[in-house]
Amino acid sequence: MTVVERREIALVDLLDRLLAGGVVITGDITLRIADVDLVRIDLNALISSVNASVPSPFELPVGRHEEGM
């Protein structure tokens, strides 16, 4: 067993490293019976950390209101 194989990383440290740079998850799931596709799910996800210096794309800037509200 080499040093790399024995190295243990805490789950919190692993998540911190992944979220600091962002993670893209893609995948396809197909439920098939007798060569007939019954359900197909395509997954595309971007997971990243959020901090105060980057504004949320889901909030309106201060002083701007949505029309119709």
Sequence and secondary structure as in RCSB ss.txt:
>XXXX:A:sequence
MTVVERREIALVDLLDRLLAGGVVITGDITLRIADVDLVRIDLNALISSVNASVPSPFELPVGRHEEGM
>XXXX:A:secstr
  HHHH    HHHHHHHHHHH EEEEEEEEEEETTEEEEEEEEEEEE    TTS  TTS  TT   TT 
